Amino acid sequence: MAAKRKVTNLTGLAVLSTLGIQPGHRYEIANRLRQWGKDTDMGVKWGSLYTVVDNLTKHGFLEVAGSERDGARPERTIYRITAAGRAELADWTRELIGQPAAEQRPFRAGLSVLSVLPPEEVADLLTERIAKLDSIIAAHRDRAAALAGALPRLFTIEDDYELAMLEAELRWSTALRAELRDGTFPDLESWRAFHRDGVMPADFAALLEGGEPEQAPRQD
C-alpha cells in the first residue's frame, strides 16, 4: 500500500535526490535539476520549488547547513538532506518502482471521447501523431547514442523506459490507423453513420444508457 506522504509533489523527490549528492542553495538545486534532466523526469514545477524546499525542511527531511553570499547578491541559504530525508527518498523510490499507479495521460483522455470525431479525421490525426512520434523517437535514439559509454546505464535508465513507451505508442497508433483505413475497426459503419446523419445509432445509445444493444430480428 502506498504510504501517506507529508510531501507528495514529485518536485520533492527531485529535490531530495539532488541534495542526496551534496548540499546546495535553491539556485544550485534548480541548476542540478536541469542539468541532470530531473525537471523532465519528474515534471518539476519551478513556481513551487521554493515552497517544496520549505515543506521538506518543515517536515525534517532537509535542514539548513549554513549560508553564503556572492558579491552584492542576497545571502543564500544552503540546505542538506537529513537521515529522515534519506529514508524518505529511499522509501518513496521503492513505492514508485514497486507499486503501479494510475497516471493521467492526455492521449488516453482524447481516446475516451474519440466518437466526437469522424473516423477519417481520426486516421488523419493519427498520421500527424505518428510523424511527430517518429521525430521524438529519433531524437531519443540520437541522445542515447551520444550518451552510450559516457554515462553508466544506471543514470540513463529512465531514458530507456521513455523510449520503450514511445515506441509502444507508435506501434499502437499505427495499428489503430490501419484498422480505420482498411475497415477492420469494429462498428466502423455505425460510427460513420453517427457523423453522417447526426443521430446516435440505437445500439450505441442503448450501451451508453446502460442497456443492452438491440438485437437484429431472427430469420427463421
C-alpha positions as CSV (number, residue, x, y, z in Angstrom):
1,M,0.0,0.0,0.0
2,A,1.3,3.5,-0.9
3,A,2.4,5.5,2.1
4,K,0.7,8.7,3.0
5,R,3.5,11.2,2.4
6,K,4.0,14.5,4.1
7,V,5.2,16.0,0.8
8,T,3.5,14.4,-2.2
9,N,4.7,16.7,-5.0
10,L,7.3,14.8,-7.1
11,T,9.4,18.0,-7.1
12,G,10.1,17.0,-3.5
13,L,11.6,13.7,-4.7
14,A,13.7,15.6,-7.2
15,V,15.0,17.9,-4.5
16,L,15.8,15.1,-2.2
17,S,17.7,13.2,-4.9
18,T,19.7,16.3,-5.7
19,L,20.6,17.1,-2.2
20,G,21.3,13.5,-1.6
21,I,24.5,14.0,-3.6
22,Q,25.7,17.2,-1.9
23,P,24.2,20.3,-0.1
24,G,23.2,23.4,-2.0
25,H,21.2,26.5,-2.1
26,R,18.0,26.8,-4.1
27,Y,19.6,28.2,-7.2
28,E,22.1,25.3,-7.2
29,I,19.2,22.9,-6.7
30,A,17.4,24.3,-9.7
31,N,20.6,24.1,-11.9
32,R,21.2,20.5,-11.0
33,L,17.6,19.5,-11.7
34,R,18.0,21.0,-15.2
35,Q,21.5,19.6,-15.8
36,W,20.5,16.1,-14.7
37,G,17.2,16.1,-16.5
38,K,15.1,15.7,-13.3
39,D,12.9,18.5,-14.4
40,T,11.7,16.4,-17.3
41,D,11.6,13.1,-15.4
42,M,9.5,14.4,-12.5
43,G,7.6,17.3,-14.1
44,V,9.2,19.9,-11.9
45,K,7.0,23.0,-11.5
46,W,9.5,25.8,-11.0
47,G,7.0,28.1,-9.3
48,S,6.6,25.6,-6.5
49,L,10.3,24.8,-5.9
50,Y,10.8,27.2,-3.0
51,T,7.6,26.0,-1.3
52,V,8.6,22.4,-1.7
53,V,12.0,23.1,-0.2
54,D,10.3,24.9,2.7
55,N,7.9,21.9,3.2
56,L,10.7,19.4,3.1
57,T,12.6,21.4,5.8
58,K,9.4,21.8,7.9
59,H,8.9,18.0,8.0
60,G,12.6,17.3,8.9
61,F,13.7,15.9,5.5
62,L,16.1,18.9,4.9
63,E,18.0,21.1,7.3
64,V,19.8,24.4,7.0
65,A,23.6,23.8,6.7
66,G,24.7,27.4,6.5
67,S,24.6,30.3,4.1
68,E,26.8,32.1,1.6
69,R,26.9,35.5,-0.1
70,D,28.3,36.0,-3.6
71,G,29.3,39.7,-4.1
72,A,26.3,42.0,-3.9
73,R,23.8,39.2,-4.3
74,P,21.4,38.4,-1.4
75,E,22.6,35.8,1.1
76,R,21.7,32.3,0.1
77,T,20.6,29.6,2.5
78,I,22.3,26.2,2.0
79,Y,20.3,23.0,2.6
80,R,21.4,19.5,3.2
81,I,19.4,16.2,3.4
82,T,18.8,14.7,6.8
83,A,18.8,11.0,7.8
84,A,14.9,11.2,7.7
85,G,15.2,12.7,4.3
86,R,17.4,9.9,3.0
87,A,14.9,7.3,4.4
88,E,12.0,9.2,2.8
89,L,13.9,9.3,-0.6
90,A,14.6,5.5,-0.5
91,D,11.0,4.6,0.6
92,W,9.4,6.9,-2.0
93,T,11.6,5.3,-4.7
94,R,10.6,1.8,-3.5
95,E,6.9,2.8,-3.9
96,L,7.4,4.3,-7.4
97,I,9.2,1.3,-8.6
98,G,7.2,-1.4,-6.9
99,Q,3.6,-0.1,-7.0
100,P,1.8,0.7,-10.3
101,A,-0.2,3.8,-10.1
102,A,-2.9,5.3,-12.4
103,E,-1.4,8.2,-14.5
104,Q,-3.4,10.9,-16.2
105,R,-2.4,10.8,-19.8
106,P,-3.8,13.3,-22.3
107,F,-3.8,10.8,-25.2
108,R,-6.0,8.4,-23.2
109,A,-8.3,11.3,-22.4
110,G,-8.6,12.1,-26.1
111,L,-9.3,8.4,-27.0
112,S,-12.1,8.3,-24.4
113,V,-14.1,10.8,-26.4
114,L,-12.9,9.6,-29.9
115,S,-16.5,9.3,-31.1
116,V,-16.9,13.1,-31.4
117,L,-14.7,13.0,-34.5
118,P,-15.4,11.1,-37.7
119,P,-13.1,8.1,-38.3
120,E,-11.5,9.6,-41.4
121,E,-10.4,12.6,-39.4
122,V,-9.1,10.4,-36.6
123,A,-7.0,8.5,-39.1
124,D,-5.5,11.8,-40.4
125,L,-4.8,13.0,-36.9
126,L,-3.1,9.7,-36.1
127,T,-0.9,10.2,-39.2
128,E,0.1,13.6,-37.7
129,R,0.8,12.0,-34.3
130,I,2.8,9.1,-35.9
131,A,5.1,11.6,-37.7
132,K,5.7,13.5,-34.5
133,L,6.4,10.3,-32.6
134,D,8.9,9.3,-35.3
135,S,10.7,12.6,-34.8
136,I,10.7,12.3,-31.0
137,I,11.9,8.7,-31.1
138,A,14.7,9.6,-33.4
139,A,15.8,12.4,-31.1
140,H,15.8,10.0,-28.1
141,R,17.9,7.4,-30.1
142,D,20.4,10.1,-31.0
143,R,20.6,11.2,-27.4
144,A,21.1,7.5,-26.3
145,A,23.9,7.0,-28.9
146,A,25.6,10.2,-27.7
147,L,25.5,9.1,-24.1
148,A,26.5,5.5,-24.7
149,G,29.8,4.8,-22.9
150,A,29.8,8.3,-21.5
151,L,27.4,7.5,-18.6
152,P,26.6,4.2,-16.8
153,R,23.2,2.8,-17.8
154,L,22.1,3.3,-14.2
155,F,22.0,7.0,-14.8
156,T,20.1,6.9,-18.1
157,I,17.6,4.0,-17.3
158,E,14.7,6.4,-17.3
159,D,15.5,7.3,-20.9
160,D,15.4,3.6,-21.9
161,Y,11.9,3.4,-20.3
162,E,10.7,6.6,-22.1
163,L,11.9,5.3,-25.4
164,A,10.2,2.0,-24.9
165,M,6.9,3.7,-24.1
166,L,7.2,6.0,-27.1
167,E,7.9,3.0,-29.4
168,A,4.9,1.1,-27.9
169,E,2.6,4.1,-28.5
170,L,3.9,4.4,-32.1
171,R,3.1,0.7,-32.8
172,W,-0.3,1.0,-31.2
173,S,-1.2,4.3,-33.0
174,T,-0.1,2.8,-36.3
175,A,-2.2,-0.3,-35.8
176,L,-5.3,1.8,-35.0
177,R,-4.8,3.9,-38.1
178,A,-4.6,0.7,-40.2
179,E,-7.9,-0.6,-38.7
180,L,-9.6,2.7,-39.6
181,R,-8.3,2.8,-43.1
182,D,-8.8,-0.9,-44.0
183,G,-12.3,-1.1,-42.5
184,T,-11.5,-3.7,-39.8
185,F,-12.3,-1.4,-36.9
186,P,-15.4,-2.8,-35.2
187,D,-18.7,-0.9,-35.7
188,L,-17.0,1.5,-38.1
189,E,-20.1,1.9,-40.2
190,S,-22.2,2.9,-37.2
191,W,-19.5,5.4,-36.2
192,R,-19.6,6.9,-39.7
193,A,-23.4,6.9,-39.7
194,F,-23.4,8.9,-36.5
195,H,-21.4,11.7,-38.2
196,R,-23.3,11.4,-41.5
197,D,-26.8,11.5,-40.0
198,G,-26.2,13.3,-36.8
199,V,-28.1,10.6,-34.9
200,M,-26.6,8.2,-32.4
201,P,-27.1,4.6,-33.6
202,A,-29.6,2.7,-31.5
203,D,-27.0,0.1,-30.4
204,F,-24.6,2.8,-29.3
205,A,-27.3,4.7,-27.5
206,A,-28.5,1.7,-25.6
207,L,-25.0,0.9,-24.4
208,L,-24.4,4.5,-23.3
209,E,-27.7,4.5,-21.3
210,G,-26.7,1.3,-19.6
211,G,-29.0,-1.0,-21.5
212,E,-28.4,-3.8,-23.9
213,P,-27.8,-3.3,-27.7
214,E,-30.8,-4.0,-29.8
215,Q,-30.7,-7.5,-31.3
216,A,-31.4,-8.0,-35.0
217,P,-34.6,-10.0,-35.6
218,R,-34.1,-13.7,-36.2
219,Q,-34.7,-15.0,-39.7
220,D,-36.4,-18.4,-39.3
